[in-house]
Amino acid sequence: MATTTTEGARTYAWRVVDIVVAAVLGVATGIIFVGWNFVGGAGYEVFNAATPGLGGLAVGIWLLGGVLGGLIIRKPGAALAVELLAALVSAAVGNQWGITTLYSGLVQGLGAELVFLALAYRRWGLVPAALAGAGAAVGEWILEFALGNIAKSAAFNLIYLVTMIISGAVLAGGIGWALAKALAASGALSRFGAGREARADV
């Protein structure tokens, strides 16, 4: 992870502070997941009962870790690491999905990571955050399709994909961006690019 930009002014090498903050973000987001396992799980069932596939609208909060990790740490692997750690916390506490929670964390983090990679780890606004949330949603949709949704109707899978992307963009992307901005404004991210940008805006 010692890759640098061609400009030489930025480094993608992970610092100790990056590792520590990734761990804190992962645990904190995992705790959010634990609460959302009940609220979002119930919402998923209610939405699906109304229209099969509409349950995707409840998925976005579970995609938050990758967006936060990417926006705050801004290093290759950050989105994946934070989302995967958050999933590990959720699985360790116990939930209704067991070991598959880790599979979800992996593909969700990878989905967000690929978006930040496509943007060359240089864009960190609301639109990139929304795209990362949507990317995480696509990753989860592919996993669930492979694990069983392939047997469901095309209509279900299409509705589920669309609603998951919307939820990922709005809940994971929008809330993740707002949380990152709030943390930066508080001074908690003074050693990160997001914190420096917040100071420059004052």
VEXFIDREN-535459 format. One line per 10 residues: number of its first residue (from 1); for each residue x, y, z of N, C-alpha, C, O. Coordinates in pm, whole numbers, plus 50000, padded with zeros to 5 digits. Layout:
# residues N
NUM = X/Y/Z/X/Y/Z/X/Y/Z/X/Y/Z; ...
//
This chain:
# residues 202
1 = 50082/49880/50000/50000/50000/50000/50086/50126/50000/50042/50232/50045; 50208/50116/49950/50297/50231/49949/50293/50306/49817/50381/50387/49787; 50189/50280/49737/50177/50345/49608/50158/50495/49627/50082/50537/49714; 50227/50574/49548/50212/50718/49556/50154/50772/49427/50156/50704/49324; 50101/50893/49431/50051/50955/49310/50169/50999/49225/50282/51009/49274; 50143/51024/49099/50250/51067/49010/50299/51205/49048/50411/51243/49013; 50216/51284/49119/50256/51417/49158/50359/51413/49271/50433/51509/49291; 50363/51303/49345/50458/51292/49454/50416/51366/49579/50482/51355/49682; 50306/51442/49572/50263/51522/49686/50175/51443/49782/50163/51479/49899; 50115/51337/49733/50027/51258/49816/50079/51115/49823/50139/51065/49728
11 = 50055/51052/49935/50095/50913/49949/49976/50828/49985/49886/50871/50057; 49975/50707/49934/49868/50613/49966/49912/50513/50072/49839/50420/50104; 50032/50534/50127/50079/50446/50234/49995/50468/50359/49962/50582/50394; 49960/50360/50427/49882/50369/50550/49970/50410/50667/50079/50356/50685; 49925/50506/50746/49992/50548/50868/49929/50474/50987/49823/50412/50974; 49994/50480/51100/49938/50420/51221/49802/50482/51253/49709/50411/51292; 49791/50613/51236/49665/50680/51267/49553/50632/51173/49437/50626/51214; 49587/50600/51050/49488/50548/50957/49433/50413/51005/49313/50388/51001; 49524/50329/51051/49484/50196/51101/49395/50209/51224/49294/50141/51237; 49435/50299/51314/49358/50318/51437/49219/50371/51405/49119/50321/51458
21 = 49211/50471/51319/49081/50530/51285/48995/50430/51208/48874/50426/51228; 49056/50350/51122/48980/50247/51051/48919/50149/51150/48804/50107/51135; 48996/50112/51252/48945/50020/51354/48831/50083/51432/48730/50018/51458; 48847/50209/51470/48741/50279/51545/48615/50292/51460/48504/50267/51508; 48632/50330/51335/48517/50343/51245/48448/50208/51225/48325/50200/51224; 48527/50103/51210/48470/49970/51189/48387/49925/51308/48276/49874/51291; 48440/49943/51428/48368/49903/51549/48243/49988/51568/48136/49936/51598; 48257/50120/51551/48143/50209/51568/48033/50179/51467/47915/50175/51502; 48072/50157/51343/47973/50124/51241/47911/49987/51267/47792/49967/51243; 47992/49894/51315/47938/49763/51350/47832/49772/51457/47733/49698/51452
31 = 47850/49862/51554/47749/49881/51658/47621/49938/51597/47511/49900/51636; 47637/50029/51501/47519/50080/51429/47448/49966/51359/47325/49958/51359; 47526/49877/51297/47469/49761/51228/47386/49675/51323/47279/49626/51288; 47438/49656/51445/47369/49571/51542/47229/49626/51569/47132/49550/51575; 47219/49757/51585/47088/49818/51605/47002/49808/51480/46882/49782/51488; 47063/49830/51365/46988/49827/51240/46944/49685/51202/46851/49667/51124; 47011/49585/51257/46969/49447/51230/46824/49425/51271/46753/49346/51209; 46781/49494/51375/46642/49481/51421/46550/49577/51346/46446/49536/51294; 46589/49704/51341/46505/49804/51275/46498/49780/51125/46389/49771/51067; 46615/49769/51063/46620/49747/50919/46566/49612/50879/46502/49598/50775
41 = 46593/49511/50963/46540/49377/50933/46389/49377/50930/46328/49314/50844; 46328/49448/51026/46182/49456/51029/46131/49537/50910/46032/49500/50847; 46200/49647/50880/46160/49729/50766/46170/49653/50635/46085/49667/50547; 46273/49571/50624/46290/49489/50504/46169/49399/50482/46118/49388/50371; 46124/49336/50589/46010/49244/50578/45882/49320/50545/45801/49271/50466; 45864/49437/50604/45743/49517/50577/45740/49562/50431/45638/49549/50364; 45851/49614/50384/45858/49659/50245/45837/49543/50147/45766/49556/50047; 45898/49430/50178/45885/49314/50089/45743/49260/50087/45696/49210/49985; 45675/49271/50200/45536/49227/50207/45448/49316/50119/45350/49269/50061; 45484/49444/50111/45406/49537/50028/45430/49509/49879/45336/49501/49801
51 = 45556/49496/49843/45595/49465/49705/45724/49385/49709/45825/49438/49754; 45724/49262/49663/45847/49182/49665/45963/49255/49596/45952/49299/49482; 46073/49266/49667/46190/49336/49616/46205/49475/49673/46314/49532/49670; 46096/49530/49727/46101/49666/49781/46182/49673/49910/46219/49781/49956; 46210/49557/49967/46290/49552/50089/46429/49612/50072/46495/49645/50171; 46473/49625/49948/46603/49687/49923/46615/49827/49978/46726/49875/50001; 46502/49893/50000/46503/50029/50053/46560/50035/50195/46606/50140/50240; 46557/49922/50265/46604/49918/50404/46752/49883/50416/46806/49881/50527; 46818/49855/50305/46953/49799/50308/47062/49903/50332/47169/49870/50382; 47037/50028/50296/47141/50130/50289/47229/50146/50412/47350/50164/50398
61 = 47171/50140/50531/47251/50161/50653/47359/50054/50666/47467/50081/50719; 47331/49933/50620/47431/49825/50627/47549/49849/50533/47647/49775/50538; 47540/49949/50448/47645/49978/50352/47730/50098/50395/47817/50143/50321; 47703/50149/50514/47762/50274/50560/47913/50267/50583/47983/50365/50559; 47962/50153/50629/48103/50143/50667/48200/50173/50554/48297/50246/50574; 48174/50118/50438/48264/50140/50325/48269/50285/50284/48376/50338/50252; 48154/50350/50284/48149/50491/50246/48227/50575/50347/48308/50660/50308; 48202/50553/50475/48273/50629/50579/48424/50606/50574/48502/50701/50581; 48463/50481/50561/48605/50450/50556/48674/50518/50441/48782/50575/50456; 48611/50514/50324/48670/50577/50207/48678/50728/50220/48781/50788/50190
71 = 48568/50790/50264/48563/50936/50273/48660/50993/50375/48717/51100/50355; 48680/50920/50485/48762/50973/50594/48910/50939/50577/48996/51026/50589; 48940/50812/50549/49080/50770/50544/49144/50798/50408/49262/50832/50399; 49066/50784/50303/49110/50821/50168/49235/50747/50123/49323/50805/50058; 49241/50620/50156/49353/50536/50115/49298/50408/50052/49189/50363/50090; 49370/50348/49958/49326/50220/49901/49305/50116/50010/49391/50098/50096; 49192/50049/50006/49161/49945/50103/49081/49992/50223/49032/49910/50300; 49067/50124/50240/48998/50176/50358/48850/50140/50358/48796/50098/50461; 48785/50156/50246/48642/50124/50237/48618/49977/50268/48528/49942/50344; 48699/49892/50208/48686/49748/50229/48713/49711/50374/48639/49634/50434
81 = 48819/49767/50432/48858/49732/50569/48752/49771/50669/48718/49692/50757; 48698/49892/50658/48599/49939/50756/48469/49861/50744/48411/49822/50845; 48423/49838/50622/48298/49763/50603/48312/49620/50653/48221/49567/50716; 48425/49558/50626/48446/49420/50668/48456/49410/50820/48402/49317/50879; 48524/49504/50883/48535/49503/51029/48399/49526/51093/48365/49462/51192; 48320/49616/51036/48186/49641/51088/48100/49515/51078/48024/49484/51170; 48113/49444/50968/48039/49318/50952/48085/49215/51054/48003/49138/51106; 48214/49213/51082/48268/49120/51182/48210/49149/51320/48175/49057/51394; 48200/49277/51354/48141/49315/51483/47995/49270/51489/47952/49213/51589; 47921/49295/51383/47781/49254/51377/47766/49104/51392/47678/49056/51465
91 = 47851/49028/51323/47844/48882/51331/47885/48832/51469/47826/48737/51520; 47986/48896/51529/48035/48852/51660/47930/48874/51769/47915/48791/51858; 47858/48986/51760/47752/49013/51857/47638/48913/51839/47574/48872/51936; 47615/48875/51714/47509/48780/51683/47397/48845/51606/47343/48948/51648; 47361/48785/51495/47248/48835/51417/47184/48718/51344/47227/48604/51356; 47080/48750/51266/47002/48644/51201/47068/48588/51075/47015/48494/51015; 47184/48644/51035/47246/48597/50910/47374/48517/50931/47425/48457/50837; 47427/48516/51052/47544/48435/51081/47666/48470/50998/47696/48587/50976; 47735/48366/50952/47861/48383/50881/47846/48459/50751/47941/48520/50704; 47727/48455/50691/47708/48526/50564/47723/48677/50581/47741/48749/50482
101 = 47715/48726/50705/47738/48868/50732/47878/48908/50685/47897/49018/50633; 47975/48819/50705/48112/48849/50662/48123/48852/50510/48196/48934/50454; 48050/48763/50444/48050/48767/50297/47994/48900/50249/48045/48960/50155; 47887/48945/50317/47826/49072/50280/47923/49187/50302/47937/49274/50217; 47990/49186/50417/48087/49292/50444/48196/49298/50338/48240/49406/50300; 48238/49182/50292/48343/49176/50190/48297/49236/50059/48366/49321/50002; 48181/49193/50009/48136/49242/49878/48088/49387/49884/48104/49462/49788; 48028/49425/49997/47984/49564/50012/48105/49657/50015/48107/49761/49948; 48206/49620/50094/48326/49701/50099/48397/49708/49966/48449/49812/49928; 48399/49595/49896/48464/49592/49765/48389/49679/49665/48451/49746/49583
111 = 48255/49677/49672/48176/49760/49581/48206/49907/49599/48223/49980/49501; 48213/49952/49725/48248/50092/49752/48392/50121/49712/48422/50225/49654; 48480/50028/49742/48623/50045/49712/48646/50066/49563/48726/50150/49523; 48577/49989/49481/48594/49999/49336/48552/50135/49283/48609/50186/49186; 48451/50195/49346/48409/50329/49304/48517/50431/49337/48553/50513/49252; 48569/50425/49459/48677/50518/49495/48800/50496/49407/48869/50592/49370; 48827/50371/49373/48938/50340/49283/48915/50401/49146/49007/50459/49087; 48793/50388/49094/48760/50444/48963/48776/50595/48963/48805/50655/48859; 48759/50657/49079/48777/50802/49092/48920/50838/49131/48950/50953/49165; 49009/50737/49126/49153/50754/49154/49179/50806/49295/49281/50870/49320
121 = 49088/50778/49388/49102/50822/49526/49130/50974/49534/49216/51019/49610; 49056/51048/49454/49077/51193/49449/48949/51274/49469/48957/51395/49488; 48833/51212/49464/48708/51286/49477/48631/51235/49599/48615/51114/49618; 48585/51330/49683/48530/51291/49812/48401/51365/49847/48365/51371/49965; 48333/51420/49751/48211/51494/49776/48089/51405/49790/48100/51283/49803; 47972/51468/49787/47846/51396/49803/47821/51298/49689/47774/51186/49712; 47852/51339/49568/47827/51250/49453/47915/51125/49459/47863/51015/49442; 48046/51137/49483/48127/51016/49500/48078/50928/49615/48081/50806/49605; 48033/50992/49725/47980/50914/49838/47857/50836/49796/47843/50718/49831; 47767/50901/49722/47646/50833/49675/47680/50720/49579/47620/50613/49584
131 = 47777/50743/49493/47820/50638/49399/47881/50520/49474/47859/50404/49437; 47958/50550/49579/48018/50442/49658/47911/50361/49729/47919/50239/49736; 47808/50430/49782/47696/50359/49844/47623/50272/49744/47583/50160/49775; 47605/50325/49623/47540/50247/49519/47627/50128/49478/47575/50019/49452; 47759/50148/49472/47850/50039/49439/47845/49928/49542/47847/49810/49508; 47838/49967/49670/47826/49868/49776/47695/49789/49762/47692/49669/49786; 47590/49858/49722/47460/49792/49702/47466/49690/49589/47411/49580/49600; 47532/49727/49482/47546/49633/49369/47624/49509/49413/47589/49397/49375; 47729/49529/49492/47806/49416/49542/47720/49322/49624/47727/49200/49608; 47637/49378/49712/47548/49295/49794/47443/49226/49710/47409/49110/49735
141 = 47390/49296/49610/47289/49236/49522/47347/49114/49450/47281/49010/49440; 47469/49126/49400/47533/49013/49329/47549/48894/49423/47522/48781/49384; 47593/48921/49546/47610/48812/49643/47477/48742/49671/47469/48620/49667; 47374/48820/49700/47244/48761/49732/47185/48687/49612/47116/48586/49628; 47211/48738/49493/47164/48671/49372/47229/48533/49363/47162/48434/49333; 47360/48528/49389/47432/48401/49381/47391/48304/49492/47392/48183/49473; 47355/48359/49608/47323/48274/49724/47178/48226/49727/47141/48148/49814; 47097/48272/49635/46958/48223/49635/46859/48303/49556/46758/48248/49510; 46883/48432/49538/46786/48513/49466/46779/48480/49318/46686/48523/49249; 46876/48404/49269/46871/48360/49130/46745/48279/49102/46698/48273/48989
151 = 46692/48216/49206/46571/48135/49190/46444/48219/49192/46336/48167/49163; 46456/48346/49225/46338/48433/49231/46312/48496/49095/46393/48484/49003; 46199/48563/49083/46157/48616/48953/46246/48731/48908/46315/48795/48987; 46244/48754/48777/46320/48867/48721/46267/48998/48776/46344/49091/48802; 46135/49007/48796/46075/49130/48848/46126/49158/48989/46161/49271/49021; 46130/49054/49073/46182/49072/49209/46325/49122/49206/46358/49220/49273; 46409/49057/49128/46550/49093/49126/46574/49232/49070/46663/49303/49116; 46495/49273/48973/46510/49407/48918/46467/49513/49019/46537/49612/49040; 46351/49491/49081/46304/49585/49184/46403/49591/49300/46433/49699/49351; 46452/49476/49339/46547/49470/49451/46675/49545/49418/46729/49617/49502
161 = 46725/49528/49296/46847/49597/49254/46827/49748/49256/46910/49821/49311; 46718/49793/49198/46693/49938/49190/46677/49998/49328/46734/50103/49358; 46599/49932/49414/46576/49988/49548/46702/49982/49634/46724/50070/49717; 46782/49880/49615/46909/49874/49689/47003/49986/49647/47069/50046/49731; 47009/50013/49518/47096/50121/49469/47049/50255/49524/47131/50337/49566; 46918/50277/49522/46863/50402/49577/46897/50414/49725/46943/50519/49770; 46875/50306/49800/46902/50307/49943/47051/50325/49971/47089/50399/50062; 47134/50260/49892/47278/50275/49910/47324/50417/49884/47406/50471/49959; 47272/50477/49777/47312/50613/49743/47264/50713/49847/47338/50803/49886; 47138/50697/49893/47078/50796/49984/47121/50772/50128/47170/50864/50194
171 = 47103/50650/50178/47132/50622/50319/47282/50609/50345/47337/50679/50430; 47348/50519/50272/47492/50502/50294/47569/50624/50243/47654/50678/50313; 47538/50667/50119/47610/50779/50061/47580/50911/50129/47671/50982/50172; 47453/50944/50140/47414/51073/50198/47447/51084/50345/47506/51183/50388; 47410/50982/50421/47439/50987/50565/47589/50975/50591/47643/51043/50678; 47657/50890/50514/47801/50877/50530/47873/51008/50503/47964/51046/50577; 47832/51078/50399/47892/51207/50365/47866/51308/50477/47956/51381/50517; 47742/51313/50527/47707/51407/50634/47785/51377/50762/47831/51469/50829; 47800/51248/50796/47875/51212/50915/48023/51249/50902/48083/51300/50996; 48079/51224/50784/48219/51259/50762/48240/51410/50773/48338/51456/50831
181 = 48147/51487/50716/48155/51633/50725/48145/51679/50869/48219/51768/50912; 48053/51619/50945/48034/51658/51085/48158/51627/51168/48200/51707/51251; 48217/51510/51145/48338/51473/51218/48454/51567/51182/48532/51606/51268; 48463/51602/51055/48569/51693/51012/48551/51831/51074/48648/51893/51118; 48427/51878/51078/48399/52010/51135/48426/52015/51285/48457/52120/51340; 48416/51900/51351/48437/51894/51496/48584/51901/51533/48618/51923/51650; 48671/51882/51436/48815/51881/51462/48871/51743/51487/48991/51728/51509; 48785/51642/51484/48829/51506/51514/48916/51447/51403/48987/51349/51424; 48911/51507/51285/48986/51453/51171/49097/51547/51128/49126/51559/51009; 49160/51612/51225/49261/51713/51193/49381/51656/51118/49451/51729/51049
191 = 49405/51527/51131/49520/51465/51065/49482/51401/50931/49560/51324/50874; 49362/51432/50884/49314/51374/50760/49275/51484/50661/49253/51599/50699; 49269/51445/50535/49232/51541/50431/49097/51605/50457/49079/51725/50432; 49003/51527/50506/48869/51581/50533/48875/51691/50639/48803/51790/50629; 48960/51673/50739/48975/51774/50843/49041/51901/50790/49001/52011/50826; 49141/51885/50706/49209/52002/50648/49114/52081/50559/49116/52204/50558; 49030/52009/50484/48931/52078/50401/48831/52156/50484/48790/52266/50447; 48790/52097/50598/48695/52165/50686/48756/52294/50741/48687/52395/50751; 48884/52292/50777/48949/52411/50829/48962/52518/50721/48949/52638/50747; 48987/52472/50596/49002/52567/50486/48871/52636/50452/48870/52748/50401
201 = 48759/52567/50481/48628/52625/50450/48582/52726/50553/48489/52803/50528; 48648/52727/50668/48606/52819/50776/48646/52963/50743/48620/53054/50821
//
